Every structure is written in structure tokens, then in C-alpha cells.
């Protein structure tokens, strides 16, 4: 009876440990999440079909190439590259920060983008300078036309004053003016005298 009890207890006790030991590799493998990574700045890296050198070589991968880290087994890691291809390579060739090649490409892209923006700014500056020069030329032309108009006005004003002065200095004009004044008095004064005489008679 005691032996039966001890065997049943031992089975109950070791059964969870057995299950945990069998499921531990699966749990450890599932705990590794996929994450982006990069190939270190080596010349090239051989890819194997499994986690070790004993597996056949299925290709190479370029330095600095962006990959997806899938899982690891001892000193090897499984990666995904070029869309849906997978392979194994030593973990030492994997970096989770961009390598010098990738950083250089990123810097070149930034430089090209900044050069394009600088070129666009230069074109805008040239356009603005052209518009400013056109506005300055139009302003100078308007000022010149205004100055010409002022000079023409002064000339006409001087000519008019000279004409008026020359008219009154002309003896014929003076004599005509005196004659006209005398004629006016000659026509107006006689018409006033009879009225005064008639008014004196009535008184």
C-alpha cells in the first residue's frame, strides 16, 4: 500500500517537471520575437540552411544589408532577407544598429535631399532677385517719366509767363486795350446823362 502511494506521488510530482522540460525549448523559441537587424560591416557572410557549419551553404549576404532577425540557436541566428528568403549565420555578424555602410547610405540620401532643397532655395532666390530688379527698373522708369513731366511743366509755365509778359509789353496790345476802354466809356457815359436830366426835371 505504501509503495503504491509513493509511486503515485512520485508520478504526480515528476509529471509537471517532465512537461515543463519538454515545453521549455518551445517556450524559449517563442519568446524570441522578430526584430529588424543589420549585417555587420564584413565583406560577405555565408548563409547556411541550418544552425551550424555542417549545414550546406545556400548563399551569401552583403555587408550592411537590412534583415529580419527570426530566432537563434546556440551561436547561430536565423534571419529573413530579400523578402521571404531565410537562412542561418553566426550571431556575431548581426547588429541591431545600422552599420557604417547603411549610415553612409543614409547620410548620402540626406545630403542629396539637402542639396535638392538648397537648389530649390537658390532658384526661389534668383526668381525673387529677378522680380526685385524688375520692380526697381519700373520704379526708376516711373521716376524718370515724372521728372520729364515736371520739366515739361516748368517749360510750359515759363513759356506762358513769357508770353503774358511779352503781350503786355507790346505797344499795339496796349493801344488796343486803351482804345477798348475808351470805347466802353464812350458808350456807357452818354447813356447815363439823359437819365440824370430827366430825373432833375421831375423834381
NUZA-534384 format. One record per atom (N, C-alpha, C): z, x negated, y; residue number from 1. Coordinates in steps of 0.1 Angstrom, whole numbers. Example, Ala and Ser with C-alpha at 12.3 -4.5 7.8 and 13.67 -1.06 7.14 Angstrom:
! NUZA-534384
+-------+-------+-------+-----+
:     w :     u :     v : num :
+-------+-------+-------+-----+
:    78 :  -132 :   -57 :   1 :
:    78 :  -123 :   -45 :   1 :
:    78 :  -132 :   -33 :   1 :
:    71 :  -128 :   -22 :   2 :
:    71 :  -137 :   -11 :   2 :
:    79 :  -129 :     0 :   2 :
+-------+-------+-------+-----+
//
This chain:
! NUZA-534384
+-------+-------+-------+-----+
:     w :     u :     v : num :
+-------+-------+-------+-----+
:     0 :    -8 :   -12 :   1 :
:     0 :     0 :     0 :   1 :
:     0 :    -9 :    13 :   1 :
:     8 :   -19 :    13 :   2 :
:     9 :   -28 :    24 :   2 :
:    -4 :   -35 :    26 :   2 :
:   -10 :   -40 :    15 :   3 :
:   -23 :   -47 :    16 :   3 :
:   -34 :   -38 :    21 :   3 :
:   -34 :   -26 :    17 :   4 :
:   -44 :   -17 :    22 :   4 :
:   -42 :   -14 :    37 :   4 :
:   -30 :   -13 :    41 :   5 :
:   -27 :   -11 :    56 :   5 :
:   -31 :   -23 :    64 :   5 :
:   -28 :   -36 :    58 :   6 :
:   -31 :   -48 :    65 :   6 :
:   -46 :   -50 :    66 :   6 :
:   -54 :   -47 :    56 :   7 :
:   -68 :   -48 :    56 :   7 :
:   -75 :   -38 :    66 :   7 :
:   -69 :   -26 :    67 :   8 :
:   -75 :   -16 :    76 :   8 :
:   -72 :   -20 :    90 :   8 :
:   -59 :   -26 :    93 :   9 :
:   -56 :   -30 :   106 :   9 :
:   -64 :   -42 :   111 :   9 :
:   -67 :   -51 :   101 :  10 :
:   -75 :   -63 :   105 :  10 :
:   -89 :   -59 :   108 :  10 :
:   -94 :   -49 :   101 :  11 :
:  -108 :   -44 :   103 :  11 :
:  -108 :   -37 :   117 :  11 :
:   -99 :   -29 :   120 :  12 :
:   -98 :   -23 :   133 :  12 :
:   -97 :   -33 :   144 :  12 :
:   -90 :   -43 :   142 :  13 :
:   -87 :   -53 :   153 :  13 :
:  -100 :   -62 :   155 :  13 :
:  -106 :   -66 :   144 :  14 :
:  -117 :   -76 :   145 :  14 :
:  -130 :   -69 :   148 :  14 :
:  -131 :   -56 :   145 :  15 :
:  -144 :   -49 :   147 :  15 :
:  -148 :   -49 :   162 :  15 :
:  -139 :   -46 :   172 :  16 :
:  -143 :   -47 :   186 :  16 :
:  -147 :   -62 :   190 :  16 :
:  -140 :   -72 :   184 :  17 :
:  -143 :   -85 :   187 :  17 :
:  -157 :   -89 :   182 :  17 :
:  -160 :   -84 :   170 :  18 :
:  -174 :   -86 :   165 :  18 :
:  -184 :   -80 :   173 :  18 :
:  -182 :   -68 :   177 :  19 :
:  -192 :   -61 :   186 :  19 :
:  -194 :   -68 :   199 :  19 :
:  -183 :   -72 :   205 :  20 :
:  -184 :   -79 :   218 :  20 :
:  -191 :   -93 :   216 :  20 :
:  -188 :  -100 :   205 :  21 :
:  -195 :  -112 :   203 :  21 :
:  -210 :  -111 :   201 :  21 :
:  -214 :  -100 :   194 :  22 :
:  -228 :   -97 :   192 :  22 :
:  -235 :   -93 :   205 :  22 :
:  -228 :   -85 :   213 :  23 :
:  -234 :   -80 :   225 :  23 :
:  -233 :   -89 :   237 :  23 :
:  -225 :  -100 :   236 :  24 :
:  -223 :  -109 :   247 :  24 :
:  -236 :  -116 :   252 :  24 :
:  -245 :  -121 :   243 :  25 :
:  -258 :  -127 :   248 :  25 :
:  -266 :  -116 :   255 :  25 :
:  -266 :  -104 :   250 :  26 :
:  -274 :   -94 :   257 :  26 :
:  -269 :   -91 :   271 :  26 :
:  -255 :   -90 :   272 :  27 :
:  -249 :   -87 :   285 :  27 :
:  -252 :   -99 :   294 :  27 :
:  -251 :  -111 :   289 :  28 :
:  -253 :  -123 :   298 :  28 :
:  -267 :  -123 :   302 :  28 :
:  -276 :  -119 :   294 :  29 :
:  -291 :  -119 :   298 :  29 :
:  -293 :  -108 :   308 :  29 :
:  -287 :   -97 :   306 :  30 :
:  -289 :   -86 :   315 :  30 :
:  -283 :   -88 :   329 :  30 :
:  -272 :   -97 :   329 :  31 :
:  -265 :   -99 :   342 :  31 :
:  -274 :  -108 :   351 :  31 :
:  -284 :  -115 :   346 :  32 :
:  -292 :  -123 :   354 :  32 :
:  -303 :  -114 :   360 :  32 :
:  -303 :  -113 :   373 :  33 :
:  -313 :  -104 :   380 :  33 :
:  -325 :  -112 :   384 :  33 :
:  -336 :  -106 :   385 :  34 :
:  -348 :  -112 :   390 :  34 :
:  -346 :  -115 :   405 :  34 :
:  -351 :  -127 :   409 :  35 :
:  -349 :  -130 :   423 :  35 :
:  -361 :  -140 :   427 :  35 :
:  -365 :  -140 :   439 :  36 :
:  -376 :  -149 :   443 :  36 :
:  -371 :  -163 :   443 :  36 :
:  -380 :  -172 :   440 :  37 :
:  -377 :  -186 :   439 :  37 :
:  -389 :  -194 :   442 :  37 :
:  -388 :  -207 :   442 :  38 :
:  -399 :  -216 :   446 :  38 :
:  -399 :  -228 :   436 :  38 :
:  -411 :  -234 :   433 :  39 :
:  -412 :  -246 :   426 :  39 :
:  -409 :  -258 :   435 :  39 :
:  -401 :  -267 :   430 :  40 :
:  -397 :  -278 :   439 :  40 :
:  -409 :  -287 :   441 :  40 :
:  -407 :  -296 :   451 :  41 :
:  -419 :  -304 :   455 :  41 :
:  -422 :  -315 :   445 :  41 :
:  -425 :  -312 :   433 :  42 :
:  -430 :  -321 :   423 :  42 :
:  -445 :  -320 :   424 :  42 :
:  -452 :  -329 :   417 :  43 :
:  -467 :  -329 :   418 :  43 :
:  -472 :  -317 :   410 :  43 :
:  -468 :  -315 :   398 :  44 :
:  -471 :  -303 :   390 :  44 :
:  -460 :  -302 :   379 :  44 :
:  -459 :  -290 :   374 :  45 :
:  -449 :  -287 :   363 :  45 :
:  -456 :  -280 :   352 :  45 :
:  -453 :  -285 :   340 :  46 :
:  -458 :  -278 :   328 :  46 :
:  -451 :  -266 :   325 :  46 :
:  -458 :  -256 :   321 :  47 :
:  -452 :  -243 :   317 :  47 :
:  -453 :  -242 :   301 :  47 :
:  -442 :  -238 :   295 :  48 :
:  -441 :  -236 :   281 :  48 :
:  -440 :  -222 :   277 :  48 :
:  -444 :  -219 :   265 :  49 :
:  -443 :  -205 :   260 :  49 :
:  -429 :  -201 :   256 :  49 :
:  -420 :  -210 :   256 :  50 :
:  -406 :  -207 :   253 :  50 :
:  -396 :  -217 :   259 :  50 :
:  -383 :  -215 :   258 :  51 :
:  -373 :  -223 :   265 :  51 :
:  -371 :  -237 :   258 :  51 :
:  -381 :  -246 :   259 :  52 :
:  -379 :  -259 :   253 :  52 :
:  -393 :  -266 :   252 :  52 :
:  -392 :  -280 :   251 :  53 :
:  -404 :  -288 :   250 :  53 :
:  -411 :  -285 :   237 :  53 :
:  -404 :  -280 :   227 :  54 :
:  -411 :  -278 :   214 :  54 :
:  -421 :  -267 :   214 :  54 :
:  -420 :  -258 :   224 :  55 :
:  -430 :  -247 :   226 :  55 :
:  -442 :  -253 :   232 :  55 :
:  -453 :  -246 :   229 :  56 :
:  -466 :  -251 :   234 :  56 :
:  -467 :  -249 :   249 :  56 :
:  -475 :  -258 :   255 :  57 :
:  -478 :  -258 :   269 :  57 :
:  -489 :  -247 :   272 :  57 :
:  -486 :  -238 :   281 :  58 :
:  -495 :  -227 :   284 :  58 :
:  -502 :  -229 :   298 :  58 :
:  -498 :  -240 :   305 :  59 :
:  -504 :  -242 :   318 :  59 :
:  -495 :  -251 :   327 :  59 :
:  -500 :  -252 :   339 :  60 :
:  -492 :  -259 :   350 :  60 :
:  -490 :  -250 :   362 :  60 :
:  -481 :  -253 :   370 :  61 :
:  -479 :  -246 :   382 :  61 :
:  -478 :  -256 :   394 :  61 :
:  -483 :  -252 :   406 :  62 :
:  -483 :  -261 :   417 :  62 :
:  -469 :  -262 :   424 :  62 :
:  -467 :  -273 :   430 :  63 :
:  -455 :  -275 :   438 :  63 :
:  -455 :  -266 :   450 :  63 :
:  -443 :  -261 :   452 :  64 :
:  -441 :  -252 :   464 :  64 :
:  -445 :  -238 :   462 :  64 :
:  -451 :  -235 :   450 :  65 :
:  -456 :  -221 :   448 :  65 :
:  -444 :  -212 :   446 :  65 :
:  -446 :  -200 :   452 :  66 :
:  -436 :  -189 :   451 :  66 :
:  -437 :  -182 :   438 :  66 :
:  -425 :  -180 :   432 :  67 :
:  -424 :  -174 :   418 :  67 :
:  -413 :  -164 :   418 :  67 :
:  -411 :  -158 :   407 :  68 :
:  -400 :  -149 :   405 :  68 :
:  -392 :  -153 :   393 :  68 :
:  -379 :  -156 :   396 :  69 :
:  -370 :  -161 :   385 :  69 :
:  -366 :  -148 :   377 :  69 :
:  -368 :  -150 :   364 :  70 :
:  -365 :  -138 :   355 :  70 :
:  -352 :  -140 :   348 :  70 :
:  -351 :  -151 :   340 :  71 :
:  -338 :  -153 :   332 :  71 :
:  -338 :  -168 :   329 :  71 :
:  -327 :  -172 :   322 :  72 :
:  -325 :  -186 :   319 :  72 :
:  -320 :  -188 :   305 :  72 :
:  -322 :  -199 :   299 :  73 :
:  -317 :  -202 :   285 :  73 :
:  -315 :  -217 :   285 :  73 :
:  -302 :  -221 :   284 :  74 :
:  -298 :  -235 :   285 :  74 :
:  -304 :  -241 :   297 :  74 :
:  -312 :  -252 :   295 :  75 :
:  -318 :  -259 :   307 :  75 :
:  -331 :  -254 :   311 :  75 :
:  -336 :  -243 :   306 :  76 :
:  -349 :  -237 :   309 :  76 :
:  -347 :  -224 :   315 :  76 :
:  -357 :  -220 :   324 :  77 :
:  -358 :  -208 :   330 :  77 :
:  -371 :  -201 :   328 :  77 :
:  -371 :  -188 :   327 :  78 :
:  -383 :  -180 :   326 :  78 :
:  -387 :  -175 :   340 :  78 :
:  -400 :  -177 :   343 :  79 :
:  -405 :  -172 :   356 :  79 :
:  -417 :  -164 :   354 :  79 :
:  -420 :  -156 :   365 :  80 :
:  -432 :  -149 :   366 :  80 :
:  -440 :  -154 :   378 :  80 :
:  -453 :  -156 :   376 :  81 :
:  -461 :  -162 :   386 :  81 :
:  -475 :  -156 :   385 :  81 :
:  -483 :  -158 :   396 :  82 :
:  -497 :  -153 :   397 :  82 :
:  -498 :  -138 :   392 :  82 :
:  -489 :  -130 :   398 :  83 :
:  -489 :  -116 :   394 :  83 :
:  -481 :  -112 :   383 :  83 :
:  -486 :  -113 :   370 :  84 :
:  -479 :  -108 :   358 :  84 :
:  -478 :  -119 :   348 :  84 :
:  -481 :  -132 :   351 :  85 :
:  -480 :  -142 :   341 :  85 :
:  -466 :  -147 :   340 :  85 :
:  -461 :  -151 :   328 :  86 :
:  -448 :  -156 :   326 :  86 :
:  -448 :  -169 :   319 :  86 :
:  -438 :  -177 :   320 :  87 :
:  -437 :  -190 :   313 :  87 :
:  -423 :  -196 :   315 :  87 :
:  -420 :  -206 :   308 :  88 :
:  -407 :  -213 :   308 :  88 :
:  -409 :  -227 :   314 :  88 :
:  -400 :  -232 :   321 :  89 :
:  -400 :  -245 :   326 :  89 :
:  -385 :  -250 :   329 :  89 :
:  -383 :  -263 :   330 :  90 :
:  -369 :  -268 :   333 :  90 :
:  -364 :  -262 :   346 :  90 :
:  -351 :  -259 :   345 :  91 :
:  -345 :  -252 :   357 :  91 :
:  -344 :  -262 :   369 :  91 :
:  -345 :  -275 :   366 :  92 :
:  -344 :  -284 :   377 :  92 :
:  -356 :  -284 :   387 :  92 :
:  -367 :  -278 :   382 :  93 :
:  -379 :  -276 :   391 :  93 :
:  -379 :  -264 :   399 :  93 :
:  -368 :  -256 :   398 :  94 :
:  -368 :  -243 :   405 :  94 :
:  -358 :  -244 :   417 :  94 :
:  -362 :  -240 :   428 :  95 :
:  -354 :  -239 :   440 :  95 :
:  -354 :  -225 :   446 :  95 :
:  -343 :  -221 :   451 :  96 :
:  -342 :  -208 :   457 :  96 :
:  -344 :  -208 :   472 :  96 :
:  -347 :  -220 :   477 :  97 :
:  -351 :  -221 :   491 :  97 :
:  -365 :  -227 :   492 :  97 :
:  -373 :  -223 :   502 :  98 :
:  -387 :  -229 :   503 :  98 :
:  -387 :  -244 :   504 :  98 :
:  -396 :  -250 :   496 :  99 :
:  -398 :  -264 :   497 :  99 :
:  -406 :  -269 :   509 :  99 :
:  -408 :  -282 :   509 : 100 :
:  -415 :  -288 :   521 : 100 :
:  -429 :  -282 :   522 : 100 :
:  -436 :  -280 :   511 : 101 :
:  -449 :  -275 :   512 : 101 :
:  -450 :  -261 :   518 : 101 :
:  -441 :  -253 :   513 : 102 :
:  -440 :  -239 :   518 : 102 :
:  -436 :  -239 :   533 : 102 :
:  -426 :  -247 :   536 : 103 :
:  -422 :  -248 :   550 : 103 :
:  -433 :  -253 :   559 : 103 :
:  -441 :  -263 :   554 : 104 :
:  -452 :  -268 :   562 : 104 :
:  -463 :  -257 :   564 : 104 :
:  -465 :  -249 :   553 : 105 :
:  -475 :  -238 :   555 : 105 :
:  -470 :  -228 :   565 : 105 :
:  -457 :  -225 :   564 : 106 :
:  -451 :  -215 :   574 : 106 :
:  -452 :  -221 :   588 : 106 :
:  -449 :  -233 :   590 : 107 :
:  -450 :  -239 :   603 : 107 :
:  -464 :  -239 :   608 : 107 :
:  -473 :  -242 :   599 : 108 :
:  -488 :  -242 :   603 : 108 :
:  -492 :  -228 :   608 : 108 :
:  -487 :  -218 :   600 : 109 :
:  -490 :  -204 :   604 : 109 :
:  -484 :  -201 :   618 : 109 :
:  -472 :  -205 :   620 : 110 :
:  -466 :  -203 :   633 : 110 :
:  -473 :  -210 :   644 : 110 :
:  -477 :  -222 :   641 : 111 :
:  -484 :  -230 :   652 : 111 :
:  -497 :  -223 :   655 : 111 :
:  -505 :  -219 :   644 : 112 :
:  -517 :  -212 :   647 : 112 :
:  -515 :  -199 :   654 : 112 :
:  -505 :  -191 :   651 : 113 :
:  -502 :  -179 :   658 : 113 :
:  -498 :  -182 :   672 : 113 :
:  -490 :  -192 :   675 : 114 :
:  -487 :  -195 :   689 : 114 :
:  -499 :  -200 :   697 : 114 :
:  -507 :  -208 :   690 : 115 :
:  -520 :  -213 :   697 : 115 :
:  -529 :  -201 :   700 : 115 :
:  -529 :  -191 :   691 : 116 :
:  -537 :  -179 :   694 : 116 :
:  -531 :  -172 :   706 : 116 :
:  -518 :  -170 :   706 : 117 :
:  -511 :  -163 :   717 : 117 :
:  -514 :  -171 :   730 : 117 :
:  -513 :  -185 :   729 : 118 :
:  -515 :  -193 :   741 : 118 :
:  -529 :  -191 :   746 : 118 :
:  -539 :  -191 :   737 : 119 :
:  -553 :  -189 :   741 : 119 :
:  -555 :  -175 :   748 : 119 :
:  -548 :  -165 :   743 : 120 :
:  -549 :  -152 :   749 : 120 :
:  -543 :  -152 :   763 : 120 :
:  -531 :  -159 :   764 : 121 :
:  -525 :  -160 :   777 : 121 :
:  -534 :  -168 :   787 : 121 :
:  -540 :  -178 :   782 : 122 :
:  -549 :  -186 :   791 : 122 :
:  -561 :  -177 :   796 : 122 :
:  -566 :  -169 :   787 : 123 :
:  -577 :  -160 :   791 : 123 :
:  -572 :  -150 :   801 : 123 :
:  -560 :  -144 :   799 : 124 :
:  -555 :  -135 :   808 : 124 :
:  -553 :  -142 :   822 : 124 :
:  -548 :  -154 :   822 : 125 :
:  -545 :  -161 :   834 : 125 :
:  -558 :  -164 :   841 : 125 :
:  -569 :  -168 :   834 : 126 :
:  -582 :  -170 :   840 : 126 :
:  -587 :  -157 :   846 : 126 :
:  -586 :  -146 :   839 : 127 :
:  -590 :  -133 :   845 : 127 :
:  -583 :  -130 :   857 : 127 :
:  -570 :  -132 :   857 : 128 :
:  -562 :  -129 :   869 : 128 :
:  -565 :  -138 :   881 : 128 :
:  -568 :  -151 :   878 : 129 :
:  -572 :  -160 :   888 : 129 :
:  -586 :  -156 :   894 : 129 :
:  -595 :  -151 :   885 : 130 :
:  -608 :  -147 :   890 : 130 :
:  -606 :  -135 :   899 : 130 :
:  -598 :  -125 :   895 : 131 :
:  -596 :  -113 :   903 : 131 :
:  -589 :  -117 :   916 : 131 :
:  -580 :  -127 :   916 : 132 :
:  -573 :  -131 :   928 : 132 :
:  -583 :  -138 :   937 : 132 :
:  -592 :  -146 :   932 : 133 :
:  -602 :  -153 :   940 : 133 :
:  -612 :  -143 :   946 : 133 :
:  -615 :  -132 :   938 : 134 :
:  -624 :  -122 :   944 : 134 :
:  -617 :  -114 :   955 : 134 :
:  -604 :  -111 :   953 : 135 :
:  -597 :  -104 :   964 : 135 :
:  -596 :  -112 :   976 : 135 :
:  -594 :  -125 :   975 : 136 :
:  -593 :  -134 :   986 : 136 :
:  -606 :  -135 :   993 : 136 :
:  -617 :  -136 :   986 : 137 :
:  -630 :  -137 :   992 : 137 :
:  -633 :  -124 :   999 : 137 :
:  -630 :  -112 :   993 : 138 :
:  -632 :   -99 :  1000 : 138 :
:  -624 :   -99 :  1013 : 138 :
:  -611 :  -103 :  1012 : 139 :
:  -603 :  -103 :  1024 : 139 :
:  -609 :  -112 :  1035 : 139 :
:  -613 :  -124 :  1032 : 140 :
:  -619 :  -133 :  1042 : 140 :
:  -632 :  -127 :  1048 : 140 :
:  -640 :  -120 :  1039 : 141 :
:  -652 :  -114 :  1044 : 141 :
:  -648 :  -103 :  1054 : 141 :
:  -638 :   -95 :  1050 : 142 :
:  -634 :   -84 :  1059 : 142 :
:  -629 :   -89 :  1072 : 142 :
:  -621 :  -100 :  1072 : 143 :
:  -616 :  -106 :  1084 : 143 :
:  -627 :  -112 :  1093 : 143 :
:  -638 :  -117 :  1086 : 144 :
:  -649 :  -122 :  1094 : 144 :
:  -657 :  -111 :  1100 : 144 :
:  -658 :  -100 :  1093 : 145 :
:  -665 :   -89 :  1099 : 145 :
:  -657 :   -83 :  1111 : 145 :
:  -644 :   -83 :  1109 : 146 :
:  -635 :   -78 :  1120 : 146 :
:  -636 :   -87 :  1132 : 146 :
:  -637 :  -100 :  1130 : 147 :
:  -638 :  -109 :  1141 : 147 :
:  -652 :  -108 :  1148 : 147 :
:  -662 :  -106 :  1140 : 148 :
:  -675 :  -103 :  1146 : 148 :
:  -675 :   -90 :  1154 : 148 :
:  -669 :   -80 :  1149 : 149 :
:  -668 :   -67 :  1156 : 149 :
:  -660 :   -69 :  1169 : 149 :
:  -650 :   -77 :  1169 : 150 :
:  -642 :   -80 :  1181 : 150 :
:  -650 :   -87 :  1191 : 150 :
:  -658 :   -97 :  1186 : 151 :
:  -666 :  -105 :  1195 : 151 :
:  -677 :   -96 :  1202 : 151 :
:  -683 :   -87 :  1194 : 152 :
:  -694 :   -78 :  1199 : 152 :
:  -688 :   -69 :  1209 : 152 :
:  -675 :   -64 :  1206 : 153 :
:  -669 :   -55 :  1216 : 153 :
:  -666 :   -62 :  1229 : 153 :
:  -661 :   -75 :  1228 : 154 :
:  -659 :   -82 :  1241 : 154 :
:  -672 :   -85 :  1248 : 154 :
:  -682 :   -88 :  1241 : 155 :
:  -695 :   -90 :  1248 : 155 :
:  -700 :   -77 :  1255 : 155 :
:  -699 :   -66 :  1248 : 156 :
:  -703 :   -53 :  1254 : 156 :
:  -694 :   -49 :  1266 : 156 :
:  -682 :   -52 :  1264 : 157 :
:  -672 :   -49 :  1275 : 157 :
:  -676 :   -58 :  1288 : 157 :
:  -679 :   -71 :  1285 : 158 :
:  -682 :   -79 :  1296 : 158 :
:  -696 :   -75 :  1302 : 158 :
:  -705 :   -71 :  1294 : 159 :
:  -718 :   -67 :  1299 : 159 :
:  -716 :   -54 :  1307 : 159 :
:  -708 :   -45 :  1303 : 160 :
:  -706 :   -32 :  1310 : 160 :
:  -699 :   -35 :  1324 : 160 :
:  -689 :   -44 :  1324 : 161 :
:  -683 :   -48 :  1337 : 161 :
:  -693 :   -54 :  1346 : 161 :
:  -701 :   -63 :  1340 : 162 :
:  -711 :   -70 :  1349 : 162 :
:  -721 :   -60 :  1354 : 162 :
:  -725 :   -50 :  1346 : 163 :
:  -734 :   -40 :  1351 : 163 :
:  -728 :   -32 :  1362 : 163 :
:  -715 :   -27 :  1360 : 164 :
:  -709 :   -19 :  1370 : 164 :
:  -708 :   -27 :  1383 : 164 :
:  -704 :   -40 :  1382 : 165 :
:  -703 :   -48 :  1394 : 165 :
:  -716 :   -50 :  1401 : 165 :
:  -726 :   -53 :  1393 : 166 :
:  -740 :   -55 :  1399 : 166 :
:  -745 :   -42 :  1405 : 166 :
:  -742 :   -31 :  1400 : 167 :
:  -746 :   -18 :  1406 : 167 :
:  -741 :   -16 :  1420 : 167 :
:  -728 :   -18 :  1421 : 168 :
:  -722 :   -16 :  1435 : 168 :
:  -725 :   -28 :  1444 : 168 :
:  -730 :   -39 :  1439 : 169 :
:  -734 :   -49 :  1448 : 169 :
:  -749 :   -48 :  1453 : 169 :
:  -756 :   -39 :  1447 : 170 :
:  -770 :   -36 :  1450 : 170 :
:  -771 :   -28 :  1463 : 170 :
:  -778 :   -33 :  1474 : 171 :
:  -779 :   -26 :  1487 : 171 :
:  -785 :   -12 :  1485 : 171 :
:  -795 :   -11 :  1477 : 172 :
:  -802 :     2 :  1475 : 172 :
:  -792 :    12 :  1469 : 172 :
:  -784 :     8 :  1460 : 173 :
:  -774 :    17 :  1455 : 173 :
:  -764 :    21 :  1465 : 173 :
:  -760 :    12 :  1474 : 174 :
:  -750 :    15 :  1484 : 174 :
:  -757 :    25 :  1494 : 174 :
:  -769 :    22 :  1498 : 175 :
:  -776 :    31 :  1508 : 175 :
:  -778 :    44 :  1502 : 175 :
:  -781 :    45 :  1489 : 176 :
:  -783 :    58 :  1483 : 176 :
:  -770 :    66 :  1483 : 176 :
:  -760 :    59 :  1480 : 177 :
:  -747 :    66 :  1480 : 177 :
:  -743 :    71 :  1494 : 177 :
:  -746 :    63 :  1504 : 178 :
:  -743 :    67 :  1518 : 178 :
:  -751 :    79 :  1522 : 178 :
:  -764 :    78 :  1518 : 179 :
:  -773 :    90 :  1521 : 179 :
:  -768 :   102 :  1514 : 179 :
:  -764 :   101 :  1502 : 180 :
:  -760 :   113 :  1494 : 180 :
:  -747 :   119 :  1500 : 180 :
:  -738 :   110 :  1505 : 181 :
:  -726 :   115 :  1511 : 181 :
:  -729 :   122 :  1524 : 181 :
:  -738 :   116 :  1532 : 182 :
:  -742 :   123 :  1544 : 182 :
:  -749 :   136 :  1542 : 182 :
:  -757 :   137 :  1532 : 183 :
:  -764 :   149 :  1529 : 183 :
:  -754 :   160 :  1525 : 183 :
:  -744 :   156 :  1518 : 184 :
:  -734 :   166 :  1514 : 184 :
:  -727 :   171 :  1526 : 184 :
:  -722 :   162 :  1535 : 185 :
:  -716 :   166 :  1547 : 185 :
:  -725 :   175 :  1556 : 185 :
:  -738 :   171 :  1556 : 186 :
:  -747 :   179 :  1564 : 186 :
:  -749 :   193 :  1559 : 186 :
:  -748 :   195 :  1547 : 187 :
:  -750 :   208 :  1541 : 187 :
:  -737 :   216 :  1541 : 187 :
:  -726 :   210 :  1541 : 188 :
:  -713 :   217 :  1540 : 188 :
:  -708 :   220 :  1553 : 188 :
:  -708 :   211 :  1563 : 189 :
:  -702 :   214 :  1576 : 189 :
:  -708 :   225 :  1584 : 189 :
:  -721 :   226 :  1584 : 190 :
:  -727 :   238 :  1592 : 190 :
:  -723 :   251 :  1586 : 190 :
:  -721 :   252 :  1573 : 191 :
:  -717 :   265 :  1568 : 191 :
:  -703 :   268 :  1571 : 191 :
:  -695 :   259 :  1575 : 192 :
:  -681 :   262 :  1579 : 192 :
:  -680 :   266 :  1593 : 192 :
:  -688 :   262 :  1602 : 193 :
:  -687 :   265 :  1617 : 193 :
:  -689 :   280 :  1620 : 193 :
:  -699 :   286 :  1614 : 194 :
:  -701 :   300 :  1618 : 194 :
:  -689 :   308 :  1613 : 194 :
:  -683 :   306 :  1603 : 195 :
:  -672 :   314 :  1598 : 195 :
:  -660 :   313 :  1608 : 195 :
:  -658 :   301 :  1614 : 196 :
:  -648 :   300 :  1624 : 196 :
:  -651 :   308 :  1636 : 196 :
:  -663 :   308 :  1640 : 197 :
:  -667 :   316 :  1652 : 197 :
:  -665 :   331 :  1650 : 197 :
:  -669 :   336 :  1639 : 198 :
:  -667 :   350 :  1636 : 198 :
:  -653 :   353 :  1635 : 198 :
:  -645 :   345 :  1630 : 199 :
:  -630 :   348 :  1629 : 199 :
:  -624 :   347 :  1644 : 199 :
:  -630 :   339 :  1653 : 200 :
:  -624 :   339 :  1666 : 200 :
:  -628 :   352 :  1674 : 200 :
:  -641 :   357 :  1671 : 201 :
:  -645 :   370 :  1677 : 201 :
:  -636 :   381 :  1673 : 201 :
:  -632 :   383 :  1662 : 202 :
:  -624 :   394 :  1657 : 202 :
:  -610 :   393 :  1663 : 202 :
:  -606 :   381 :  1667 : 203 :
:  -593 :   380 :  1673 : 203 :
:  -594 :   385 :  1687 : 203 :
+-------+-------+-------+-----+
//
